[in-house]
Amino acid sequence: MNQRILANFNIALDAVMANKLRSLLTGLGIIFGVAAVIAMMAIGSGAQEEILEQIKLVGVNNIVVTPIIEQKESEVEEGESDQGKEKNLSAGLTLLDTKSIEEVIPGIEKLSPEIIIDTYIMKNARRRSAKLVGVDNSYFDISGFELSEGKYFNEDHVGYGKPVCIIGKSIKAKFFSKENPIGKKIKVGSHWLKVIGVLEERHISKKSISNLGIRDYNMDVYAPLQTVLIRYENRSLVTEAAIKMFSRSNPEDREKSPNYHQLDRLVIQVSKTDQLNGVAQVLSKTLKRKHKGVVDYEITIPELLLKQQQRTKSIFNFVLGAIAGISLLVGGIGIMNIMLASVLERIKEIGLRMAVGAKKADITYQFLMEAVMISVSGGLVGVILGSAIAIGVSEVADIPTILSIFSIILSFGVAVSIGVIFGYTPAKRAANQDPITSLRYE
């Protein structure tokens, strides 16, 4: 039995090798179909993984409030003239807003106000530009940060504005490469801050930084919110220095809107995902009332935006996968057409084999093996081509791709199945030929 199958396999192999060009053209549909399936699944998996990483970066169930320096007054109500309407003035985004939101709006789990100052870091004659971020401990919980060494801020640090800080991993690598930074001091702007902790490194792609508008957290210095307000800058206060600077400025510069917001960012974590939109609407109305009708803030829900983006990409990948599947189907139809034509060309050969003792099963196996050989070889080439496309897209277009064993096995299995399914009809047709009629066929 095994010898019989091996003999049929050799005959099928000889037939395929005798028509190399035709076999190659027949297998092109399988090749491109398998390659397209693997490449699309790799791109889709990479996009999904990237979005999941971005969701981790912005946090789960978060609403982000960012200030707008250029004020946008609410529309004038119908019947009210602009001249008779008193101009509303907003105090900007402040810590008072944070307290009001926490007291008024239900369903809020945590709030994280932030103040971001562009400054520089100095130590041992080394200087580098960086960002000083004023936060409290809720910031690290919401953002999912973990310490690699040291400790977080305590009540004493936060309440009294102590000169302490937590640094990113890149700051440690640059300024404390040969020593333990815990307990050491580093000059941030015009003040020396004591390092009490170092954050775990966070790998952030340039695309994520661009898309989400986030910073490279590894190069940030984090200080207690009160420390930044007391020792560095509190934009909600009118200082003598600010008055002098404004009085010396040009008339054109005076027309420019200064940044009067005390906070640069406010992150609100909601307890349940289905409450995000509702809380955002109530938040908008609360801030509008607090800011006297001036819309000098922007409210965004990064997680919902990312999930919508994920859904859009999933639909796009589904469409591309369907197109790739159609390509495989067309490849299978091509195999069947060529095999049917091959049966007509080799009717005399079929008759001669039957005359010397070949059974119908032998003829069926022969033609079925030819179809499977074409689909298997096409599938193997398609796997190589698809993997190369996925790697090439990742390298050239900077699009993340993830090759999975599942996608390779699936596409190759489909290719083999197509060879069996679409090769069966021509094989049965060849086996059902009448030997006598076949021998007389011209």
Buried (B, 14 or more C-beta within 10 A) or exposed (E): EEEEEEBBBEBBEEBBEEBEEBBBEBBBBBBBBBBBBBBBBBBBBBBBEBBEBBBEBBBEBBBBBBBBEEBEBEEEEEEEEEEEEEEEEBBBBBBEBBEBBEEEBEBBBBBBBBBBBEBEBBBEEEEEEBBBBBBBBBBBBBBEBEBEBBEBBEEEBBEEBBBBBBBBBBBBEBBBEEEEBBEEBBBBBEBEBBBBBBBBBBEBBEEBBEBBEBBBBBBBBBBBBBBBBBBBBBBBEEEEEEEEEEEEEEEEEEEEEEEBBBBBBBBBBBEEEEBBEBBBEBBBEBBBEBBBBBBBBEBBBBBBBBBEBBEEBBEBBEEBBEEBBEBBBBBBEBBBEBBBEBBEEBBBBBBBBBEEEBEBEBBBBBBBBBBBBBBBBBBBBBBBBBBEBBBEBBEEEEBBBBBEEEBBEBBBEBBBBBBBBBBBBBBBBBBEBEBEEBBEBE
